[in-house]
């Protein structure tokens, strides 16, 4: 077994393992926002690992370049979609996206009017 | 919303499965399928997000 094959196997196991952990996390977590924390790495880290395995196997041939393109597209669009989903979930929950008064930090909250 | 998260995750997994199938069957043309699916799942996810945010 050559160094290249070991690297390909390691990257492949890493990518598939990360995807598996993210799937289990989405299955187990009870809240949409907690689930979104697991949807993030599945769209960024796992494709990079799998693309790395493809590049180690194929070098930068046509297949390697296309795999890099897929990883770049997923790395750019995945976090944007995750953020949009979280924003939509919050708008459905509260009716707007702005912070609630109880979520504001103490120093940013408006001071109480002086008592007369 | 949890179902939408699951749908997005399924799209992501499908893209990675297509990548691995293209490499496994040694068909470089199949990488285009993964690329098109990645773009379309993003567009479809944004449309679903907009619908769920406003109307449903």
Backbone of each chain as nested JSON, in Angstrom:
{
  "chains": [
    {"id": "A", "residues": [
      {"number": 1, "name": "UNK", "atoms": {"N": [0.854, -1.194, 0.0], "CA": [0.0, 0.0, 0.0], "C": [0.891, 1.246, 0.0]}},
      {"number": 2, "name": "UNK", "atoms": {"N": [0.73, 2.056, -1.002], "CA": [1.587, 3.229, -1.142], "C": [1.084, 4.383, -0.277]}},
      {"number": 3, "name": "UNK", "atoms": {"N": [1.928, 5.404, -0.185], "CA": [1.541, 6.589, 0.573], "C": [0.309, 7.241, -0.036]}},
      {"number": 4, "name": "UNK", "atoms": {"N": [0.251, 7.24, -1.37], "CA": [-0.895, 7.864, -2.043], "C": [-2.197, 7.153, -1.685]}},
      {"number": 5, "name": "UNK", "atoms": {"N": [-2.16, 5.84, -1.68], "CA": [-3.381, 5.097, -1.348], "C": [-3.793, 5.327, 0.102]}},
      {"number": 6, "name": "UNK", "atoms": {"N": [-2.817, 5.421, 0.98], "CA": [-3.147, 5.691, 2.378], "C": [-3.788, 7.071, 2.514]}},
      {"number": 7, "name": "UNK", "atoms": {"N": [-3.228, 8.047, 1.792], "CA": [-3.813, 9.388, 1.838], "C": [-5.224, 9.418, 1.287]}},
      {"number": 8, "name": "UNK", "atoms": {"N": [-5.44, 8.732, 0.172], "CA": [-6.782, 8.684, -0.415], "C": [-7.767, 8.043, 0.556]}},
      {"number": 9, "name": "UNK", "atoms": {"N": [-7.358, 6.921, 1.165], "CA": [-8.256, 6.249, 2.114], "C": [-8.545, 7.129, 3.315]}},
      {"number": 10, "name": "UNK", "atoms": {"N": [-7.507, 7.82, 3.823], "CA": [-7.722, 8.68, 4.997], "C": [-8.68, 9.817, 4.675]}},
      {"number": 11, "name": "UNK", "atoms": {"N": [-8.484, 10.475, 3.529], "CA": [-9.376, 11.576, 3.166], "C": [-10.794, 11.081, 2.918]}},
      {"number": 12, "name": "UNK", "atoms": {"N": [-10.892, 9.915, 2.305], "CA": [-12.222, 9.348, 2.038], "C": [-12.952, 9.012, 3.331]}},
      {"number": 13, "name": "UNK", "atoms": {"N": [-12.232, 8.372, 4.262], "CA": [-12.854, 8.049, 5.543], "C": [-13.219, 9.328, 6.291]}},
      {"number": 14, "name": "UNK", "atoms": {"N": [-12.352, 10.338, 6.205], "CA": [-12.656, 11.595, 6.892], "C": [-13.917, 12.234, 6.309]}},
      {"number": 15, "name": "UNK", "atoms": {"N": [-14.001, 12.313, 4.995], "CA": [-15.171, 12.936, 4.369], "C": [-16.456, 12.196, 4.672]}},
      {"number": 16, "name": "UNK", "atoms": {"N": [-16.431, 10.881, 4.514], "CA": [-17.644, 10.093, 4.766], "C": [-17.983, 10.114, 6.251]}},
      {"number": 17, "name": "UNK", "atoms": {"N": [-16.962, 10.076, 7.112], "CA": [-17.218, 10.118, 8.551], "C": [-17.835, 11.428, 8.985]}},
      {"number": 18, "name": "UNK", "atoms": {"N": [-17.328, 12.528, 8.446], "CA": [-17.905, 13.841, 8.792], "C": [-19.357, 13.908, 8.329]}},
      {"number": 19, "name": "UNK", "atoms": {"N": [-19.62, 13.421, 7.12], "CA": [-21.003, 13.43, 6.623], "C": [-21.9, 12.568, 7.509]}},
      {"number": 20, "name": "UNK", "atoms": {"N": [-21.37, 11.436, 7.962], "CA": [-22.168, 10.547, 8.822], "C": [-22.459, 11.214, 10.164]}},
      {"number": 21, "name": "UNK", "atoms": {"N": [-21.435, 11.835, 10.76], "CA": [-21.638, 12.524, 12.037], "C": [-22.666, 13.647, 11.886]}},
      {"number": 22, "name": "UNK", "atoms": {"N": [-22.588, 14.377, 10.777], "CA": [-23.547, 15.459, 10.555], "C": [-24.963, 14.911, 10.394]}},
      {"number": 23, "name": "UNK", "atoms": {"N": [-25.101, 13.794, 9.717], "CA": [-26.436, 13.191, 9.568], "C": [-26.992, 12.777, 10.932]}},
      {"number": 24, "name": "UNK", "atoms": {"N": [-26.161, 12.128, 11.744], "CA": [-26.622, 11.714, 13.072], "C": [-26.969, 12.937, 13.921]}},
      {"number": 25, "name": "UNK", "atoms": {"N": [-26.156, 13.999, 13.788], "CA": [-26.446, 15.207, 14.542], "C": [-27.778, 15.821, 14.153]}},
      {"number": 26, "name": "UNK", "atoms": {"N": [-28.052, 15.869, 12.856], "CA": [-29.342, 16.42, 12.419], "C": [-30.489, 15.543, 12.908]}},
      {"number": 27, "name": "UNK", "atoms": {"N": [-30.256, 14.234, 12.957], "CA": [-31.284, 13.303, 13.409], "C": [-31.546, 13.478, 14.908]}},
      {"number": 28, "name": "UNK", "atoms": {"N": [-30.504, 13.693, 15.677], "CA": [-30.632, 13.692, 17.135], "C": [-31.092, 15.041, 17.669]}},
      {"number": 29, "name": "UNK", "atoms": {"N": [-30.603, 16.135, 17.092], "CA": [-30.87, 17.451, 17.666], "C": [-32.349, 17.803, 17.565]}},
      {"number": 30, "name": "UNK", "atoms": {"N": [-32.913, 18.364, 18.63], "CA": [-34.358, 18.617, 18.635], "C": [-34.763, 19.938, 17.993]}},
      {"number": 31, "name": "UNK", "atoms": {"N": [-33.816, 20.881, 17.839], "CA": [-34.165, 22.234, 17.438], "C": [-33.613, 22.517, 16.037]}},
      {"number": 32, "name": "UNK", "atoms": {"N": [-34.3, 23.356, 15.289], "CA": [-33.835, 23.697, 13.945], "C": [-32.465, 24.364, 13.978]}},
      {"number": 33, "name": "UNK", "atoms": {"N": [-32.261, 25.256, 14.937], "CA": [-30.986, 25.977, 15.003], "C": [-29.839, 25.04, 15.363]}},
      {"number": 34, "name": "UNK", "atoms": {"N": [-30.104, 24.076, 16.247], "CA": [-29.065, 23.085, 16.564], "C": [-28.77, 22.204, 15.358]}},
      {"number": 35, "name": "UNK", "atoms": {"N": [-29.799, 21.872, 14.609], "CA": [-29.596, 21.049, 13.417], "C": [-28.772, 21.789, 12.373]}},
      {"number": 36, "name": "UNK", "atoms": {"N": [-28.973, 23.104, 12.282], "CA": [-28.217, 23.87, 11.291], "C": [-26.732, 23.875, 11.603]}},
      {"number": 37, "name": "UNK", "atoms": {"N": [-26.36, 23.747, 12.89], "CA": [-24.94, 23.663, 13.224], "C": [-24.299, 22.42, 12.633]}},
      {"number": 38, "name": "UNK", "atoms": {"N": [-25.106, 21.368, 12.436], "CA": [-24.556, 20.159, 11.826], "C": [-24.659, 20.192, 10.303]}},
      {"number": 39, "name": "UNK", "atoms": {"N": [-25.551, 21.022, 9.776], "CA": [-25.658, 21.116, 8.313], "C": [-24.491, 21.89, 7.723]}},
      {"number": 40, "name": "UNK", "atoms": {"N": [-23.853, 22.747, 8.528], "CA": [-22.74, 23.545, 8.012], "C": [-21.53, 22.732, 7.601]}},
      {"number": 41, "name": "UNK", "atoms": {"N": [-20.947, 21.936, 8.523], "CA": [-19.745, 21.176, 8.135], "C": [-19.983, 20.191, 6.997]}},
      {"number": 42, "name": "UNK", "atoms": {"N": [-21.21, 19.689, 6.889], "CA": [-21.475, 18.723, 5.816], "C": [-21.354, 19.369, 4.44]}},
      {"number": 43, "name": "UNK", "atoms": {"N": [-21.572, 20.681, 4.355], "CA": [-21.486, 21.342, 3.052], "C": [-20.115, 21.942, 2.787]}},
      {"number": 44, "name": "UNK", "atoms": {"N": [-19.25, 22.015, 3.796], "CA": [-17.94, 22.638, 3.579], "C": [-16.792, 21.662, 3.781]}},
      {"number": 45, "name": "UNK", "atoms": {"N": [-16.76, 20.983, 4.918], "CA": [-15.597, 20.156, 5.253], "C": [-15.619, 18.836, 4.487]}},
      {"number": 46, "name": "UNK", "atoms": {"N": [-16.775, 18.181, 4.467], "CA": [-16.845, 16.867, 3.826], "C": [-16.535, 16.926, 2.32]}},
      {"number": 47, "name": "UNK", "atoms": {"N": [-17.094, 17.865, 1.556], "CA": [-16.73, 17.916, 0.125], "C": [-15.26, 18.218, -0.106]}},
      {"number": 48, "name": "UNK", "atoms": {"N": [-14.653, 19.025, 0.781], "CA": [-13.228, 19.318, 0.625], "C": [-12.401, 18.045, 0.82]}},
      {"number": 49, "name": "UNK", "atoms": {"N": [-12.769, 17.244, 1.806], "CA": [-12.03, 15.995, 2.037], "C": [-12.194, 15.042, 0.86]}},
      {"number": 50, "name": "UNK", "atoms": {"N": [-13.417, 14.912, 0.376], "CA": [-13.652, 13.995, -0.749], "C": [-12.956, 14.504, -2.012]}},
      {"number": 51, "name": "UNK", "atoms": {"N": [-12.99, 15.816, -2.22], "CA": [-12.282, 16.371, -3.373], "C": [-10.775, 16.173, -3.244]}},
      {"number": 52, "name": "UNK", "atoms": {"N": [-10.264, 16.296, -2.027], "CA": [-8.845, 16.015, -1.824], "C": [-8.497, 14.58, -2.174]}},
      {"number": 53, "name": "UNK", "atoms": {"N": [-9.376, 13.657, -1.827], "CA": [-9.14, 12.259, -2.19], "C": [-9.139, 12.078, -3.711]}},
      {"number": 54, "name": "UNK", "atoms": {"N": [-10.081, 12.74, -4.384], "CA": [-10.139, 12.64, -5.852], "C": [-8.878, 13.224, -6.481]}},
      {"number": 55, "name": "UNK", "atoms": {"N": [-8.409, 14.348, -5.947], "CA": [-7.207, 14.977, -6.519], "C": [-5.977, 14.112, -6.279]}},
      {"number": 56, "name": "UNK", "atoms": {"N": [-5.886, 13.508, -5.095], "CA": [-4.758, 12.613, -4.838], "C": [-4.768, 11.435, -5.819]}},
      {"number": 57, "name": "UNK", "atoms": {"N": [-5.958, 10.984, -6.176], "CA": [-6.073, 9.829, -7.069], "C": [-5.83, 10.228, -8.526]}},
      {"number": 58, "name": "UNK", "atoms": {"N": [-6.388, 11.377, -8.924], "CA": [-6.406, 11.741, -10.338], "C": [-5.427, 12.858, -10.685]}},
      {"number": 59, "name": "UNK", "atoms": {"N": [-4.843, 13.502, -9.682], "CA": [-4.09, 14.748, -9.835], "C": [-5.014, 15.799, -10.465]}},
      {"number": 60, "name": "UNK", "atoms": {"N": [-4.477, 16.83, -11.062], "CA": [-5.351, 17.893, -11.59], "C": [-5.726, 17.6, -13.046]}},
      {"number": 61, "name": "UNK", "atoms": {"N": [-6.355, 16.469, -13.264], "CA": [-6.886, 16.152, -14.595], "C": [-8.264, 16.806, -14.731]}},
      {"number": 62, "name": "UNK", "atoms": {"N": [-8.983, 16.433, -15.773], "CA": [-10.331, 16.989, -15.948], "C": [-11.219, 16.64, -14.758]}},
      {"number": 63, "name": "UNK", "atoms": {"N": [-11.121, 15.386, -14.302], "CA": [-11.947, 14.976, -13.161], "C": [-11.553, 15.746, -11.906]}},
      {"number": 64, "name": "UNK", "atoms": {"N": [-10.259, 15.931, -11.698], "CA": [-9.824, 16.648, -10.507], "C": [-10.294, 18.091, -10.503]}},
      {"number": 65, "name": "UNK", "atoms": {"N": [-10.196, 18.744, -11.652], "CA": [-10.627, 20.149, -11.728], "C": [-12.126, 20.258, -11.507]}},
      {"number": 66, "name": "UNK", "atoms": {"N": [-12.887, 19.326, -12.066], "CA": [-14.341, 19.375, -11.853], "C": [-14.687, 19.117, -10.39]}},
      {"number": 67, "name": "UNK", "atoms": {"N": [-13.965, 18.212, -9.755], "CA": [-14.216, 17.962, -8.332], "C": [-13.91, 19.205, -7.509]}},
      {"number": 68, "name": "UNK", "atoms": {"N": [-12.824, 19.909, -7.853], "CA": [-12.514, 21.159, -7.153], "C": [-13.626, 22.175, -7.364]}},
      {"number": 69, "name": "UNK", "atoms": {"N": [-14.142, 22.232, -8.581], "CA": [-15.235, 23.171, -8.867], "C": [-16.468, 22.855, -8.024]}},
      {"number": 70, "name": "UNK", "atoms": {"N": [-16.795, 21.569, -7.905], "CA": [-17.943, 21.177, -7.083], "C": [-17.713, 21.576, -5.633]}},
      {"number": 71, "name": "UNK", "atoms": {"N": [-16.495, 21.33, -5.123], "CA": [-16.207, 21.683, -3.728], "C": [-16.295, 23.189, -3.517]}},
      {"number": 72, "name": "UNK", "atoms": {"N": [-15.804, 23.965, -4.485], "CA": [-15.875, 25.425, -4.346], "C": [-17.325, 25.893, -4.35]}},
      {"number": 73, "name": "UNK", "atoms": {"N": [-18.124, 25.339, -5.273], "CA": [-19.538, 25.732, -5.33], "C": [-20.242, 25.39, -4.022]}},
      {"number": 74, "name": "UNK", "atoms": {"N": [-19.979, 24.194, -3.5], "CA": [-20.633, 23.815, -2.239], "C": [-20.122, 24.65, -1.076]}},
      {"number": 75, "name": "UNK", "atoms": {"N": [-18.836, 24.966, -1.082], "CA": [-18.297, 25.775, 0.005], "C": [-18.833, 27.189, 0.01]}},
      {"number": 76, "name": "UNK", "atoms": {"N": [-19.202, 27.703, -1.163], "CA": [-19.743, 29.064, -1.235], "C": [-21.245, 29.064, -0.959]}},
      {"number": 77, "name": "UNK", "atoms": {"N": [-21.962, 28.129, -1.565], "CA": [-23.422, 28.155, -1.448], "C": [-23.93, 27.538, -0.143]}},
      {"number": 78, "name": "UNK", "atoms": {"N": [-23.192, 26.598, 0.431], "CA": [-23.671, 25.91, 1.633], "C": [-23.879, 26.844, 2.817]}},
      {"number": 79, "name": "UNK", "atoms": {"N": [-22.866, 27.61, 3.215], "CA": [-23.079, 28.525, 4.343], "C": [-24.151, 29.577, 4.065]}},
      {"number": 80, "name": "UNK", "atoms": {"N": [-24.245, 30.042, 2.822], "CA": [-25.288, 31.022, 2.501], "C": [-26.674, 30.415, 2.694]}},
      {"number": 81, "name": "UNK", "atoms": {"N": [-26.842, 29.177, 2.242], "CA": [-28.139, 28.518, 2.403], "C": [-28.426, 28.227, 3.874]}},
      {"number": 82, "name": "UNK", "atoms": {"N": [-27.39, 27.858, 4.624], "CA": [-27.583, 27.614, 6.051], "C": [-28.03, 28.881, 6.765]}},
      {"number": 83, "name": "UNK", "atoms": {"N": [-27.385, 29.996, 6.431], "CA": [-27.784, 31.261, 7.055], "C": [-29.2, 31.653, 6.653]}},
      {"number": 84, "name": "UNK", "atoms": {"N": [-29.535, 31.471, 5.388], "CA": [-30.885, 31.824, 4.942], "C": [-31.926, 30.961, 5.64]}},
      {"number": 85, "name": "UNK", "atoms": {"N": [-31.615, 29.701, 5.86], "CA": [-32.563, 28.822, 6.552], "C": [-32.747, 29.26, 8.0]}},
      {"number": 86, "name": "UNK", "atoms": {"N": [-31.652, 29.589, 8.668], "CA": [-31.778, 30.061, 10.042], "C": [-32.558, 31.357, 10.134]}},
      {"number": 87, "name": "UNK", "atoms": {"N": [-32.316, 32.238, 9.179], "CA": [-33.054, 33.506, 9.172], "C": [-34.547, 33.262, 8.967]}},
      {"number": 88, "name": "UNK", "atoms": {"N": [-34.886, 32.368, 8.033], "CA": [-36.294, 32.075, 7.79], "C": [-36.939, 31.426, 9.009]}},
      {"number": 89, "name": "UNK", "atoms": {"N": [-36.188, 30.551, 9.681], "CA": [-36.745, 29.911, 10.881], "C": [-37.04, 30.952, 11.959]}},
      {"number": 90, "name": "UNK", "atoms": {"N": [-36.137, 31.919, 12.101], "CA": [-36.356, 32.947, 13.125], "C": [-37.525, 33.86, 12.748]}},
      {"number": 91, "name": "UNK", "atoms": {"N": [-37.65, 34.189, 11.463], "CA": [-38.767, 35.038, 11.044], "C": [-40.09, 34.305, 11.249]}},
      {"number": 92, "name": "UNK", "atoms": {"N": [-40.107, 33.004, 10.996], "CA": [-41.336, 32.245, 11.231], "C": [-41.672, 32.196, 12.725]}},
      {"number": 93, "name": "UNK", "atoms": {"N": [-40.635, 32.184, 13.55], "CA": [-40.857, 32.032, 14.977], "C": [-41.303, 33.344, 15.627]}},
      {"number": 94, "name": "UNK", "atoms": {"N": [-40.627, 34.452, 15.25], "CA": [-40.882, 35.72, 15.931], "C": [-41.582, 36.749, 15.057]}},
      {"number": 95, "name": "UNK", "atoms": {"N": [-41.692, 36.508, 13.755], "CA": [-42.325, 37.483, 12.884], "C": [-41.373, 38.503, 12.308]}},
      {"number": 96, "name": "UNK", "atoms": {"N": [-40.155, 38.588, 12.836], "CA": [-39.141, 39.499, 12.306], "C": [-37.782, 38.935, 12.671]}},
      {"number": 97, "name": "UNK", "atoms": {"N": [-36.728, 39.555, 12.054], "CA": [-35.371, 39.042, 12.25], "C": [-34.614, 39.811, 13.315]}},
      {"number": 98, "name": "UNK", "atoms": {"N": [-35.127, 40.99, 13.702], "CA": [-34.389, 41.833, 14.646], "C": [-34.319, 41.168, 16.019]}},
      {"number": 99, "name": "UNK", "atoms": {"N": [-33.324, 41.612, 16.807], "CA": [-33.133, 41.045, 18.135], "C": [-34.277, 41.447, 19.052]}},
      {"number": 100, "name": "UNK", "atoms": {"N": [-34.649, 40.527, 19.912], "CA": [-35.685, 40.826, 20.895], "C": [-35.07, 41.642, 22.036]}},
      {"number": 101, "name": "UNK", "atoms": {"N": [-35.891, 42.38, 22.781], "CA": [-35.328, 43.201, 23.882], "C": [-34.555, 42.37, 24.895]}},
      {"number": 102, "name": "UNK", "atoms": {"N": [-35.033, 41.167, 25.206], "CA": [-34.328, 40.352, 26.194], "C": [-33.042, 39.747, 25.641]}},
      {"number": 103, "name": "UNK", "atoms": {"N": [-32.855, 39.841, 24.326], "CA": [-31.614, 39.336, 23.739], "C": [-30.537, 40.411, 23.638]}},
      {"number": 104, "name": "UNK", "atoms": {"N": [-30.884, 41.657, 23.877], "CA": [-29.913, 42.741, 23.781], "C": [-28.958, 42.684, 24.98]}},
      {"number": 105, "name": "UNK", "atoms": {"N": [-27.681, 43.03, 24.784], "CA": [-26.777, 43.099, 25.934], "C": [-27.178, 44.217, 26.873]}},
      {"number": 106, "name": "UNK", "atoms": {"N": [-26.761, 44.091, 28.118], "CA": [-27.238, 45.007, 29.162], "C": [-26.826, 46.435, 28.872]}},
      {"number": 107, "name": "UNK", "atoms": {"N": [-25.578, 46.651, 28.382], "CA": [-25.118, 48.026, 28.176], "C": [-25.789, 48.672, 26.972]}},
      {"number": 108, "name": "UNK", "atoms": {"N": [-26.318, 47.846, 26.045], "CA": [-26.96, 48.407, 24.859], "C": [-28.429, 48.706, 25.098]}},
      {"number": 109, "name": "UNK", "atoms": {"N": [-28.978, 48.211, 26.208], "CA": [-30.392, 48.432, 26.463], "C": [-30.62, 49.889, 26.853]}},
      {"number": 110, "name": "UNK", "atoms": {"N": [-31.73, 50.469, 26.425], "CA": [-31.991, 51.868, 26.789], "C": [-32.185, 52.003, 28.292]}},
      {"number": 111, "name": "UNK", "atoms": {"N": [-31.646, 53.098, 28.825], "CA": [-31.745, 53.317, 30.266], "C": [-33.183, 53.691, 30.655]}},
      {"number": 112, "name": "UNK", "atoms": {"N": [-33.535, 53.333, 31.848], "CA": [-34.874, 53.655, 32.33], "C": [-34.994, 55.177, 32.516]}},
      {"number": 113, "name": "UNK", "atoms": {"N": [-36.14, 55.729, 32.209], "CA": [-36.301, 57.181, 32.428], "C": [-36.207, 57.495, 33.915]}},
      {"number": 114, "name": "UNK", "atoms": {"N": [-35.661, 58.646, 34.26], "CA": [-35.525, 58.994, 35.681], "C": [-36.895, 59.16, 36.329]}},
      {"number": 115, "name": "UNK", "atoms": {"N": [-36.973, 58.703, 37.557], "CA": [-38.242, 58.797, 38.288], "C": [-38.472, 60.219, 38.746]}},
      {"number": 116, "name": "UNK", "atoms": {"N": [-39.686, 60.68, 38.648], "CA": [-40.014, 62.055, 39.073], "C": [-40.637, 62.016, 40.456]}}
    ]},
    {"id": "B", "residues": [
      {"number": 1, "name": "UNK", "atoms": {"N": [-39.516, 23.649, 9.374], "CA": [-38.155, 24.035, 9.028], "C": [-37.194, 22.873, 9.162]}},
      {"number": 2, "name": "UNK", "atoms": {"N": [-37.505, 21.952, 10.102], "CA": [-36.615, 20.805, 10.266], "C": [-36.598, 19.946, 9.01]}},
      {"number": 3, "name": "UNK", "atoms": {"N": [-37.743, 19.895, 8.342], "CA": [-37.793, 19.12, 7.097], "C": [-36.98, 19.779, 6.004]}},
      {"number": 4, "name": "UNK", "atoms": {"N": [-36.958, 21.112, 6.002], "CA": [-36.132, 21.821, 5.012], "C": [-34.644, 21.567, 5.27]}},
      {"number": 5, "name": "UNK", "atoms": {"N": [-34.241, 21.549, 6.546], "CA": [-32.851, 21.24, 6.878], "C": [-32.499, 19.833, 6.385]}},
      {"number": 6, "name": "UNK", "atoms": {"N": [-33.423, 18.904, 6.587], "CA": [-33.171, 17.538, 6.125], "C": [-33.076, 17.482, 4.602]}},
      {"number": 7, "name": "UNK", "atoms": {"N": [-33.917, 18.266, 3.924], "CA": [-33.853, 18.298, 2.459], "C": [-32.512, 18.851, 1.973]}},
      {"number": 8, "name": "UNK", "atoms": {"N": [-32.045, 19.922, 2.609], "CA": [-30.745, 20.483, 2.229], "C": [-29.618, 19.492, 2.483]}},
      {"number": 9, "name": "UNK", "atoms": {"N": [-29.711, 18.784, 3.595], "CA": [-28.687, 17.782, 3.905], "C": [-28.718, 16.651, 2.874]}},
      {"number": 10, "name": "UNK", "atoms": {"N": [-29.923, 16.258, 2.458], "CA": [-30.029, 15.199, 1.452], "C": [-29.407, 15.649, 0.129]}},
      {"number": 11, "name": "UNK", "atoms": {"N": [-29.629, 16.9, -0.244], "CA": [-29.005, 17.416, -1.464], "C": [-27.493, 17.406, -1.379]}},
      {"number": 12, "name": "UNK", "atoms": {"N": [-26.968, 17.81, -0.227], "CA": [-25.513, 17.801, -0.036], "C": [-24.954, 16.385, -0.145]}},
      {"number": 13, "name": "UNK", "atoms": {"N": [-25.634, 15.452, 0.502], "CA": [-25.164, 14.063, 0.447], "C": [-25.239, 13.516, -0.973]}},
      {"number": 14, "name": "UNK", "atoms": {"N": [-26.284, 13.908, -1.708], "CA": [-26.403, 13.435, -3.091], "C": [-25.244, 13.929, -3.943]}},
      {"number": 15, "name": "UNK", "atoms": {"N": [-24.856, 15.17, -3.738], "CA": [-23.717, 15.707, -4.506], "C": [-22.458, 14.889, -4.219]}},
      {"number": 16, "name": "UNK", "atoms": {"N": [-22.226, 14.587, -2.947], "CA": [-21.017, 13.825, -2.606], "C": [-21.087, 12.396, -3.127]}},
      {"number": 17, "name": "UNK", "atoms": {"N": [-22.288, 11.809, -3.1], "CA": [-22.442, 10.46, -3.648], "C": [-22.164, 10.457, -5.15]}},
      {"number": 18, "name": "UNK", "atoms": {"N": [-22.65, 11.498, -5.847], "CA": [-22.377, 11.586, -7.29], "C": [-20.891, 11.762, -7.564]}},
      {"number": 19, "name": "UNK", "atoms": {"N": [-20.21, 12.535, -6.726], "CA": [-18.758, 12.67, -6.875], "C": [-18.072, 11.307, -6.765]}},
      {"number": 20, "name": "UNK", "atoms": {"N": [-18.457, 10.569, -5.737], "CA": [-17.803, 9.279, -5.514], "C": [-18.181, 8.269, -6.595]}},
      {"number": 21, "name": "UNK", "atoms": {"N": [-19.421, 8.309, -7.078], "CA": [-19.824, 7.4, -8.156], "C": [-19.06, 7.708, -9.442]}},
      {"number": 22, "name": "UNK", "atoms": {"N": [-18.896, 9.009, -9.729], "CA": [-18.153, 9.383, -10.936], "C": [-16.721, 8.89, -10.857]}},
      {"number": 23, "name": "UNK", "atoms": {"N": [-16.131, 8.998, -9.678], "CA": [-14.756, 8.518, -9.527], "C": [-14.712, 6.984, -9.553]}},
      {"number": 24, "name": "UNK", "atoms": {"N": [-15.704, 6.366, -8.915], "CA": [-15.702, 4.903, -8.842], "C": [-15.909, 4.238, -10.184]}},
      {"number": 25, "name": "UNK", "atoms": {"N": [-16.787, 4.798, -10.995], "CA": [-17.037, 4.235, -12.32], "C": [-16.136, 4.832, -13.392]}},
      {"number": 26, "name": "UNK", "atoms": {"N": [-15.262, 5.742, -12.999], "CA": [-14.271, 6.332, -13.9], "C": [-14.944, 7.008, -15.102]}},
      {"number": 27, "name": "UNK", "atoms": {"N": [-15.934, 7.833, -14.814], "CA": [-16.669, 8.561, -15.851], "C": [-16.565, 10.056, -15.546]}},
      {"number": 28, "name": "UNK", "atoms": {"N": [-15.604, 10.752, -16.106], "CA": [-15.428, 12.181, -15.782], "C": [-16.644, 13.033, -16.141]}},
      {"number": 29, "name": "UNK", "atoms": {"N": [-17.435, 12.583, -17.113], "CA": [-18.603, 13.381, -17.487], "C": [-19.622, 13.434, -16.357]}},
      {"number": 30, "name": "UNK", "atoms": {"N": [-19.597, 12.444, -15.467], "CA": [-20.59, 12.428, -14.393], "C": [-20.33, 13.507, -13.353]}},
      {"number": 31, "name": "UNK", "atoms": {"N": [-19.132, 14.088, -13.366], "CA": [-18.88, 15.176, -12.434], "C": [-19.786, 16.37, -12.727]}},
      {"number": 32, "name": "UNK", "atoms": {"N": [-20.181, 16.517, -13.995], "CA": [-21.088, 17.612, -14.335], "C": [-22.428, 17.459, -13.627]}},
      {"number": 33, "name": "UNK", "atoms": {"N": [-22.867, 16.205, -13.446], "CA": [-24.123, 15.979, -12.726], "C": [-24.024, 16.506, -11.302]}},
      {"number": 34, "name": "UNK", "atoms": {"N": [-22.902, 16.201, -10.649], "CA": [-22.725, 16.683, -9.277], "C": [-22.72, 18.211, -9.231]}},
      {"number": 35, "name": "UNK", "atoms": {"N": [-22.059, 18.821, -10.211], "CA": [-22.0, 20.289, -10.233], "C": [-23.379, 20.894, -10.443]}},
      {"number": 36, "name": "UNK", "atoms": {"N": [-24.132, 20.332, -11.392], "CA": [-25.474, 20.852, -11.665], "C": [-26.383, 20.636, -10.456]}},
      {"number": 37, "name": "UNK", "atoms": {"N": [-26.262, 19.481, -9.807], "CA": [-27.092, 19.222, -8.625], "C": [-26.748, 20.189, -7.499]}},
      {"number": 38, "name": "UNK", "atoms": {"N": [-25.461, 20.49, -7.326], "CA": [-25.072, 21.438, -6.271], "C": [-25.694, 22.804, -6.534]}},
      {"number": 39, "name": "UNK", "atoms": {"N": [-25.645, 23.261, -7.773], "CA": [-26.223, 24.575, -8.091], "C": [-27.743, 24.564, -7.951]}},
      {"number": 40, "name": "UNK", "atoms": {"N": [-28.384, 23.501, -8.432], "CA": [-29.85, 23.471, -8.393], "C": [-30.371, 23.289, -6.976]}},
      {"number": 41, "name": "UNK", "atoms": {"N": [-29.673, 22.513, -6.149], "CA": [-30.14, 22.346, -4.775], "C": [-30.013, 23.662, -4.01]}},
      {"number": 42, "name": "UNK", "atoms": {"N": [-28.988, 24.444, -4.342], "CA": [-28.875, 25.77, -3.705], "C": [-30.036, 26.662, -4.135]}},
      {"number": 43, "name": "UNK", "atoms": {"N": [-30.314, 26.703, -5.434], "CA": [-31.41, 27.548, -5.912], "C": [-32.747, 27.071, -5.345]}},
      {"number": 44, "name": "UNK", "atoms": {"N": [-32.968, 25.771, -5.358], "CA": [-34.216, 25.25, -4.81], "C": [-34.345, 25.51, -3.321]}},
      {"number": 45, "name": "UNK", "atoms": {"N": [-33.251, 25.387, -2.605], "CA": [-33.291, 25.669, -1.172], "C": [-33.641, 27.118, -0.89]}},
      {"number": 46, "name": "UNK", "atoms": {"N": [-33.088, 28.034, -1.695], "CA": [-33.422, 29.452, -1.496], "C": [-34.903, 29.718, -1.774]}},
      {"number": 47, "name": "UNK", "atoms": {"N": [-35.439, 29.055, -2.801], "CA": [-36.871, 29.245, -3.106], "C": [-37.731, 28.723, -1.953]}},
      {"number": 48, "name": "UNK", "atoms": {"N": [-37.381, 27.535, -1.439], "CA": [-38.129, 26.989, -0.303], "C": [-38.042, 27.914, 0.907]}},
      {"number": 49, "name": "UNK", "atoms": {"N": [-36.846, 28.445, 1.149], "CA": [-36.665, 29.344, 2.288], "C": [-37.555, 30.562, 2.142]}},
      {"number": 50, "name": "UNK", "atoms": {"N": [-37.604, 31.127, 0.945], "CA": [-38.426, 32.316, 0.732], "C": [-39.904, 32.0, 0.941]}},
      {"number": 51, "name": "UNK", "atoms": {"N": [-40.345, 30.85, 0.425], "CA": [-41.744, 30.471, 0.617], "C": [-42.05, 30.292, 2.101]}},
      {"number": 52, "name": "UNK", "atoms": {"N": [-41.226, 29.543, 2.794], "CA": [-41.511, 29.255, 4.204], "C": [-41.417, 30.508, 5.064]}},
      {"number": 53, "name": "UNK", "atoms": {"N": [-40.601, 31.453, 4.626], "CA": [-40.443, 32.677, 5.404], "C": [-41.671, 33.573, 5.27]}},
      {"number": 54, "name": "UNK", "atoms": {"N": [-42.308, 33.549, 4.126], "CA": [-43.357, 34.535, 3.871], "C": [-44.768, 33.996, 3.962]}},
      {"number": 55, "name": "UNK", "atoms": {"N": [-45.009, 32.831, 3.398], "CA": [-46.389, 32.455, 3.147], "C": [-46.88, 31.24, 3.921]}},
      {"number": 56, "name": "UNK", "atoms": {"N": [-46.077, 30.262, 4.127], "CA": [-46.613, 29.006, 4.687], "C": [-46.664, 29.079, 6.208]}}
    ]}
  ]
}
